[in-house]
Amino acid sequence: MVIEETVVIHAGIEEVWKTFVDLSCWKDWNTVLEDVRPSTGKIAEGRHLRCCMRPFAFPLHFDPVVSEVVRPERVVWSGRKYGIRARHEFIFKENNGDTTVTSRETFQGLPVIFSGLFFPAGRIRELTVLMLRDLKKAAE
């Protein structure tokens, strides 16, 4: 299963990139991922990113590993939880002074195959859109 969403941010790619990779500021703008505790202050390859999200009432804690950082074009992290393998890619492209950010999440595993109550794809999509809107507001 793939969930992909895009937002156009009216700011240069360097400003958007700086906002996104500085994890110490996520608490100021990111309403989706709570309690972000990076192993360093910025997103970096090979580092863990501990955080929490609430797809429903209960918290879901996860600890993905950043596998790729290509400045200022792409960040990829991945992890496993409850039988689900997830890969989350953020792609940044500049166009006439604006920046397009695409979030592409790929999920695999039995809970995804059986979906329904085990994997709330619609809610994950809502949270993805919200996070992109949060980033837009913070960078503009």
Short mmCIF file of the C-alpha atoms (twelve columns), coordinates in Angstrom:
data_MODEL
# 
_entry.id   MODEL 
# 
loop_
_atom_site.group_PDB 
_atom_site.id 
_atom_site.type_symbol 
_atom_site.label_atom_id 
_atom_site.label_alt_id 
_atom_site.label_comp_id 
_atom_site.label_asym_id 
_atom_site.label_seq_id 
_atom_site.Cartn_x 
_atom_site.Cartn_y 
_atom_site.Cartn_z 
_atom_site.pdbx_PDB_model_num 
ATOM 1   C CA . MET A 1   0.000  0.000  0.000  1 
ATOM 2   C CA . VAL A 2   1.273  3.449  -0.894 1 
ATOM 3   C CA . ILE A 3   0.012  6.748  0.488  1 
ATOM 4   C CA . GLU A 4   1.256  9.764  -1.455 1 
ATOM 5   C CA . GLU A 5   0.375  13.416 -0.919 1 
ATOM 6   C CA . THR A 6   1.916  16.680 -2.151 1 
ATOM 7   C CA . VAL A 7   1.888  20.301 -1.034 1 
ATOM 8   C CA . VAL A 8   3.186  23.468 -2.708 1 
ATOM 9   C CA . ILE A 9   4.948  25.771 -0.253 1 
ATOM 10  C CA . HIS A 10  5.462  29.418 -1.170 1 
ATOM 11  C CA . ALA A 11  9.061  29.509 0.051  1 
ATOM 12  C CA . GLY A 12  12.446 28.602 -1.366 1 
ATOM 13  C CA . ILE A 13  13.717 25.062 -1.100 1 
ATOM 14  C CA . GLU A 14  16.483 26.027 1.361  1 
ATOM 15  C CA . GLU A 15  13.965 27.530 3.798  1 
ATOM 16  C CA . VAL A 16  11.668 24.511 3.555  1 
ATOM 17  C CA . TRP A 17  14.607 22.119 3.921  1 
ATOM 18  C CA . LYS A 18  15.938 23.986 6.968  1 
ATOM 19  C CA . THR A 19  12.511 23.859 8.621  1 
ATOM 20  C CA . PHE A 20  12.088 20.146 7.907  1 
ATOM 21  C CA . VAL A 21  15.498 18.811 8.949  1 
ATOM 22  C CA . ASP A 22  15.756 20.755 12.241 1 
ATOM 23  C CA . LEU A 23  14.061 18.264 14.551 1 
ATOM 24  C CA . SER A 24  14.530 20.490 17.597 1 
ATOM 25  C CA . CYS A 25  11.830 22.801 16.155 1 
ATOM 26  C CA . TRP A 26  9.284  20.156 15.173 1 
ATOM 27  C CA . LYS A 27  7.398  20.636 18.443 1 
ATOM 28  C CA . ASP A 28  6.733  24.233 17.344 1 
ATOM 29  C CA . TRP A 29  5.027  23.329 14.063 1 
ATOM 30  C CA . ASN A 30  4.366  19.592 13.718 1 
ATOM 31  C CA . THR A 31  0.957  18.650 15.143 1 
ATOM 32  C CA . VAL A 32  1.107  15.063 13.843 1 
ATOM 33  C CA . LEU A 33  4.332  13.655 15.279 1 
ATOM 34  C CA . GLU A 34  4.565  14.249 19.004 1 
ATOM 35  C CA . ASP A 35  7.423  13.819 21.432 1 
ATOM 36  C CA . VAL A 36  10.068 13.770 18.678 1 
ATOM 37  C CA . ARG A 37  13.355 12.707 20.204 1 
ATOM 38  C CA . PRO A 38  16.133 12.526 17.654 1 
ATOM 39  C CA . SER A 39  19.517 11.050 18.432 1 
ATOM 40  C CA . THR A 40  20.865 14.347 17.035 1 
ATOM 41  C CA . GLY A 41  19.277 17.771 16.538 1 
ATOM 42  C CA . LYS A 42  18.982 17.353 12.784 1 
ATOM 43  C CA . ILE A 43  17.893 14.565 10.497 1 
ATOM 44  C CA . ALA A 44  20.976 12.556 9.539  1 
ATOM 45  C CA . GLU A 45  21.601 9.222  7.821  1 
ATOM 46  C CA . GLY A 46  21.872 6.257  10.159 1 
ATOM 47  C CA . ARG A 47  20.203 8.083  13.050 1 
ATOM 48  C CA . HIS A 48  17.042 7.050  14.847 1 
ATOM 49  C CA . LEU A 49  14.018 9.277  15.137 1 
ATOM 50  C CA . ARG A 50  11.836 8.454  18.135 1 
ATOM 51  C CA . CYS A 51  8.342  9.874  18.015 1 
ATOM 52  C CA . CYS A 52  4.686  9.279  18.664 1 
ATOM 53  C CA . MET A 53  1.544  9.752  16.634 1 
ATOM 54  C CA . ARG A 54  -2.106 9.235  17.436 1 
ATOM 55  C CA . PRO A 55  -3.984 7.689  14.526 1 
ATOM 56  C CA . PHE A 56  -6.850 7.263  17.013 1 
ATOM 57  C CA . ALA A 57  -7.107 7.904  20.758 1 
ATOM 58  C CA . PHE A 58  -4.173 5.713  21.723 1 
ATOM 59  C CA . PRO A 59  -0.559 6.722  21.098 1 
ATOM 60  C CA . LEU A 60  1.613  4.827  18.629 1 
ATOM 61  C CA . HIS A 61  5.312  5.103  19.444 1 
ATOM 62  C CA . PHE A 62  7.826  4.238  16.754 1 
ATOM 63  C CA . ASP A 63  11.553 4.470  16.157 1 
ATOM 64  C CA . PRO A 64  12.408 4.694  12.439 1 
ATOM 65  C CA . VAL A 65  15.946 4.884  11.103 1 
ATOM 66  C CA . VAL A 66  16.912 7.586  8.611  1 
ATOM 67  C CA . SER A 67  18.351 5.716  5.633  1 
ATOM 68  C CA . GLU A 68  18.901 8.541  3.164  1 
ATOM 69  C CA . VAL A 69  19.446 12.293 3.248  1 
ATOM 70  C CA . VAL A 70  20.138 14.075 -0.050 1 
ATOM 71  C CA . ARG A 71  20.285 17.801 0.643  1 
ATOM 72  C CA . PRO A 72  17.938 19.540 -0.285 1 
ATOM 73  C CA . GLU A 73  16.105 16.896 -2.316 1 
ATOM 74  C CA . ARG A 74  15.111 13.872 -0.256 1 
ATOM 75  C CA . VAL A 75  14.803 12.322 3.199  1 
ATOM 76  C CA . VAL A 76  13.925 8.655  3.695  1 
ATOM 77  C CA . TRP A 77  13.291 6.787  6.905  1 
ATOM 78  C CA . SER A 78  11.942 3.316  7.598  1 
ATOM 79  C CA . GLY A 79  10.925 1.062  10.435 1 
ATOM 80  C CA . ARG A 80  8.861  -1.896 11.625 1 
ATOM 81  C CA . LYS A 81  6.036  -2.100 14.132 1 
ATOM 82  C CA . TYR A 82  3.299  -4.687 14.770 1 
ATOM 83  C CA . GLY A 83  4.154  -6.699 11.668 1 
ATOM 84  C CA . ILE A 84  4.140  -3.641 9.397  1 
ATOM 85  C CA . ARG A 85  7.213  -2.543 7.439  1 
ATOM 86  C CA . ALA A 86  7.065  1.124  6.536  1 
ATOM 87  C CA . ARG A 87  9.205  3.389  4.377  1 
ATOM 88  C CA . HIS A 88  8.569  7.135  4.367  1 
ATOM 89  C CA . GLU A 89  10.120 9.311  1.688  1 
ATOM 90  C CA . PHE A 90  9.949  13.113 1.533  1 
ATOM 91  C CA . ILE A 91  10.862 14.645 -1.836 1 
ATOM 92  C CA . PHE A 92  11.603 18.380 -2.200 1 
ATOM 93  C CA . LYS A 93  11.552 20.136 -5.595 1 
ATOM 94  C CA . GLU A 94  11.916 23.840 -6.297 1 
ATOM 95  C CA . ASN A 95  9.838  25.475 -9.011 1 
ATOM 96  C CA . ASN A 96  9.913  29.247 -9.658 1 
ATOM 97  C CA . GLY A 97  10.703 30.097 -6.041 1 
ATOM 98  C CA . ASP A 98  8.114  27.717 -4.573 1 
ATOM 99  C CA . THR A 99  8.859  24.275 -3.185 1 
ATOM 100 C CA . THR A 100 6.814  21.158 -3.831 1 
ATOM 101 C CA . VAL A 101 7.061  18.574 -1.060 1 
ATOM 102 C CA . THR A 102 5.820  15.053 -1.707 1 
ATOM 103 C CA . SER A 103 5.319  12.553 1.099  1 
ATOM 104 C CA . ARG A 104 5.326  8.928  -0.087 1 
ATOM 105 C CA . GLU A 105 4.697  6.234  2.502  1 
ATOM 106 C CA . THR A 106 4.939  2.566  1.569  1 
ATOM 107 C CA . PHE A 107 3.517  -0.066 3.911  1 
ATOM 108 C CA . GLN A 108 3.902  -3.854 3.747  1 
ATOM 109 C CA . GLY A 109 2.916  -6.736 6.016  1 
ATOM 110 C CA . LEU A 110 -0.091 -8.842 6.983  1 
ATOM 111 C CA . PRO A 111 -1.943 -6.073 8.860  1 
ATOM 112 C CA . VAL A 112 -1.783 -3.992 5.667  1 
ATOM 113 C CA . ILE A 113 -3.005 -6.856 3.498  1 
ATOM 114 C CA . PHE A 114 -6.038 -7.373 5.729  1 
ATOM 115 C CA . SER A 115 -6.472 -3.595 6.243  1 
ATOM 116 C CA . GLY A 116 -9.709 -2.585 7.954  1 
ATOM 117 C CA . LEU A 117 -9.278 -2.231 11.695 1 
ATOM 118 C CA . PHE A 118 -5.692 -3.463 11.577 1 
ATOM 119 C CA . PHE A 119 -4.422 -0.663 9.347  1 
ATOM 120 C CA . PRO A 120 -6.265 2.669  9.215  1 
ATOM 121 C CA . ALA A 121 -5.117 3.822  5.755  1 
ATOM 122 C CA . GLY A 122 -7.648 6.650  5.554  1 
ATOM 123 C CA . ARG A 123 -6.556 8.057  8.891  1 
ATOM 124 C CA . ILE A 124 -2.861 7.768  7.954  1 
ATOM 125 C CA . ARG A 125 -3.612 9.747  4.772  1 
ATOM 126 C CA . GLU A 126 -5.365 12.468 6.847  1 
ATOM 127 C CA . LEU A 127 -2.342 12.728 9.144  1 
ATOM 128 C CA . THR A 128 0.015  12.932 6.162  1 
ATOM 129 C CA . VAL A 129 -1.976 15.835 4.695  1 
ATOM 130 C CA . LEU A 130 -2.014 17.556 8.078  1 
ATOM 131 C CA . MET A 131 1.761  17.209 8.499  1 
ATOM 132 C CA . LEU A 132 2.365  18.688 5.042  1 
ATOM 133 C CA . ARG A 133 0.036  21.595 5.861  1 
ATOM 134 C CA . ASP A 134 1.920  22.119 9.137  1 
ATOM 135 C CA . LEU A 135 5.223  22.244 7.243  1 
ATOM 136 C CA . LYS A 136 3.748  24.706 4.735  1 
ATOM 137 C CA . LYS A 137 2.568  27.015 7.506  1 
ATOM 138 C CA . ALA A 138 5.927  26.840 9.307  1 
ATOM 139 C CA . ALA A 139 8.054  27.472 6.198  1 
ATOM 140 C CA . GLU A 140 5.953  30.276 4.707  1 
# 
